[in-house]
């Protein structure tokens, strides 16, 4: 993000086609995220998930068909952690924290697609309000 700029990034990992019985039935899933502010790396995520090793244990620990939702915000705005905490429930296990410079991150493990959609919808509202930005209309998606 440029000085004074804002970056808002949401990500949603689903376990696959649950209704078809295809839960985490991929060979290998890898994704990477690097976030920079003022030329400095301030957030890095690296995931490699495979049904053939222990990499899925954390996702399965609470929910057998877990959905993972994450949000990275690069901004000088104050993080809305108190509001975010209200999204925790028996269906959603959520955590958050500051980045080392100018931003924060929020992660949620959700029991199923409905709880993930609900969490993402409410998370977007909370984050956009904290950034004092109008919430974009995404139609049926959110």
C-alpha positions as CSV (number, residue, x, y, z in Angstrom):
1,X,0.0,0.0,0.0
2,X,1.2,3.5,-0.8
3,X,1.7,6.0,2.2
4,X,-1.8,7.1,3.1
5,X,-3.4,4.4,1.1
6,X,-5.6,1.5,2.2
7,X,-5.6,-2.2,1.2
8,X,-8.5,-4.4,2.2
9,X,-8.1,-8.1,1.3
10,X,-10.6,-10.9,2.1
11,X,-10.0,-14.6,1.4
12,X,-12.3,-17.6,1.8
13,X,-11.0,-21.2,1.7
14,X,-13.8,-23.8,1.3
15,X,-13.4,-27.6,1.8
16,X,-14.7,-28.4,-1.6
17,X,-18.0,-29.7,-2.9
18,X,-19.5,-30.8,0.4
19,X,-22.9,-31.9,-0.9
20,X,-21.1,-34.2,-3.3
21,X,-19.0,-35.7,-0.5
22,X,-15.8,-34.1,-1.8
23,X,-14.5,-32.6,1.4
24,X,-10.8,-31.7,1.2
25,X,-10.3,-34.2,-1.7
26,X,-7.7,-32.3,-3.6
27,X,-4.1,-33.5,-4.1
28,X,-2.4,-30.4,-2.9
29,X,-3.5,-26.8,-2.2
30,X,-0.9,-24.0,-1.9
31,X,-1.4,-20.3,-1.5
32,X,0.8,-17.4,-0.6
33,X,0.2,-13.9,0.6
34,X,2.9,-11.2,1.0
35,X,1.7,-7.7,2.1
36,X,4.1,-4.7,2.0
37,X,3.8,-1.2,3.4
38,X,6.4,1.5,2.7
39,X,8.5,-1.2,1.0
40,X,8.6,-3.4,4.1
41,X,7.1,-6.9,4.4
42,X,4.5,-6.7,7.1
43,X,2.5,-9.8,6.6
44,X,3.2,-13.2,5.1
45,X,1.1,-16.3,4.9
46,X,2.1,-19.6,3.4
47,X,-0.2,-22.6,3.3
48,X,0.3,-26.0,1.8
49,X,-2.6,-28.4,2.6
50,X,-2.8,-32.0,1.6
51,X,-5.2,-34.8,2.7
52,X,-2.2,-37.1,2.8
53,X,-0.4,-35.5,5.7
54,X,-1.2,-33.7,9.0
55,X,-1.7,-30.2,7.4
56,X,-5.5,-30.4,7.6
57,X,-5.6,-31.3,11.3
58,X,-6.0,-27.7,12.5
59,X,-9.0,-27.1,10.1
60,X,-10.6,-30.4,11.2
61,X,-10.0,-29.9,14.9
62,X,-13.2,-27.9,15.6
63,X,-15.2,-28.5,12.4
64,X,-15.0,-31.5,10.0
65,X,-16.1,-29.3,7.1
66,X,-14.3,-26.2,8.1
67,X,-14.3,-23.0,6.1
68,X,-11.4,-20.6,6.6
69,X,-12.0,-16.8,6.2
70,X,-9.3,-14.2,6.5
71,X,-9.0,-10.5,6.2
72,X,-5.9,-8.3,5.9
73,X,-6.2,-4.6,6.3
74,X,-3.3,-2.2,5.6
75,X,-4.5,1.2,7.0
76,X,-3.8,3.6,9.8
77,X,-7.4,3.2,11.0
78,X,-7.9,1.8,14.4
79,X,-8.8,-1.9,14.3
80,X,-12.4,-2.7,15.4
81,X,-11.4,-5.7,17.5
82,X,-14.2,-5.3,20.0
83,X,-16.8,-5.5,17.3
84,X,-15.0,-8.4,15.6
85,X,-15.0,-10.4,18.9
86,X,-18.8,-10.3,18.8
87,X,-18.7,-12.7,15.7
88,X,-17.3,-15.6,17.8
89,X,-19.9,-18.3,18.4
90,X,-20.3,-22.1,18.6
91,X,-20.1,-22.0,14.7
92,X,-17.2,-19.5,14.4
93,X,-13.8,-19.5,16.0
94,X,-12.2,-16.1,15.3
95,X,-8.9,-14.4,16.1
96,X,-7.2,-11.1,15.2
97,X,-4.1,-9.1,15.8
98,X,-2.1,-6.1,14.6
99,X,0.5,-6.3,11.9
100,X,4.0,-5.1,12.6
101,X,3.3,-1.8,10.8
102,X,0.1,0.0,9.8
103,X,-2.5,-2.7,9.7
104,X,-4.2,-5.7,11.2
105,X,-5.5,-9.2,10.3
106,X,-8.6,-11.2,11.2
107,X,-8.9,-15.0,10.8
108,X,-12.0,-17.2,11.3
109,X,-12.6,-20.9,11.2
110,X,-16.3,-21.5,10.4
111,X,-18.3,-24.7,10.8
112,X,-19.9,-24.6,7.4
113,X,-20.6,-22.5,4.4
114,X,-23.6,-20.7,6.0
115,X,-21.6,-19.6,9.0
116,X,-18.7,-18.6,6.8
117,X,-21.0,-16.5,4.5
118,X,-22.6,-14.9,7.6
119,X,-19.2,-14.2,9.2
120,X,-17.8,-12.7,6.0
121,X,-20.9,-10.5,5.5
122,X,-20.7,-9.1,9.0
123,X,-16.9,-8.8,8.9
124,X,-17.1,-6.7,5.8
125,X,-19.6,-4.4,7.5
126,X,-17.5,-4.0,10.6
127,X,-14.2,-3.4,8.6
128,X,-15.7,-0.9,6.2
129,X,-17.3,1.0,9.1
130,X,-13.9,1.1,10.8
131,X,-12.3,2.4,7.6
132,X,-15.1,5.0,7.3
133,X,-15.9,3.8,3.8
134,X,-19.2,3.0,2.2
135,X,-19.9,-0.8,2.0
136,X,-19.9,-1.8,-1.7
137,X,-22.9,-3.7,-2.9
138,X,-21.8,-7.1,-4.1
139,X,-25.4,-8.2,-4.9
140,X,-26.2,-11.8,-4.1
141,X,-22.6,-12.6,-3.2
142,X,-22.8,-10.9,0.1
